[in-house]
Amino acid sequence: MLTEKRFEEILKLLDEKKSITVTEIKEMLNTSESTIRRDLTALDRAGKLVKVFGGAVAVDAAFTAAEPSVAQKVGVNKEEKQTIARYAASLLVPDDFIYLDAGTTTGYMIDYVTERSVTFVTNAVSHAQRLAALDFRVLLIGGELKGTTEAVVGNQAILSLQNFHFTKGFFGTNGVSRKAGYTTPDCNEALVKKTALEQSGKRYILADAAKFGNISSVTFAPFESAEVLTDREPPESFAGCRNVLSIK
């Protein structure tokens, strides 16, 4: 297939999906991986797409590898996050064994928890402190403390989580994409999220509407693996997704 034709097919697929992988393109065009990577590089330089690890995203798709600090995020979309957090807290039932992920929206959940017999496990130091001050039973995962998100990460955290079986898990995310799934900028934090989500019976992603369509560096779970709690109707590209629940 001529180079120009490959470019045309790649851009057509990207227009439909907004994000594509090298494997998908390879299967579609029946050509080598090295050729596909060269094509993506050329299209990226021409401003036709944004090349990312393992594939590409559309120019108009929001891709970011940056990780804002907790202080930077805490006031962003605060009312929307509180709406989601209030609903999430209402899902707790007596004797639940809950994983509470690090993050601002998950942190707001603490303000609305009324069920006193719940046990929390978290990798967020600030969450653990607040829960303990409110006299909840809380277990803090051990490991390396990441400064920007105030989350505990690393091998020790992962090994600890593998021994738990949560009734429900509540997770934050930097991006929600039907193709890329739930993403976060940091590999270590992604591994902790992935492990905790796999150990959870019911999985909830707490994501305000601004997160939809965003793609960050690392996928920690596929889109279908959890229920998304959001504050309003998602974009049209998410219409018909049964695992997306709009609170309003």
Buried (B, 14 or more C-beta within 10 A) or exposed (E): EEEEEBBEBBBEBBEEBBBBBBEBBBEBBEBEEEBBBEBBEBBBEEEBBBBBEEBBBBBEBBBBBEBBEBEEBEEEBBEBBBBBBBBBBEBBEEEBBBBBBBBBBBBBBBEBBEBEEBBBBBBBBBBBEBBEEEEBEBBBBEBEBBEBBBBBBBEEBBEBBEEBEBBBBBBBBBBBBBBBBBBBBBEBBBBBBBBBBBBBEBBBBBBBBBBBBBBBBBBBBEBEBBBBBBBEEBEEBBEEBEEBBBBE
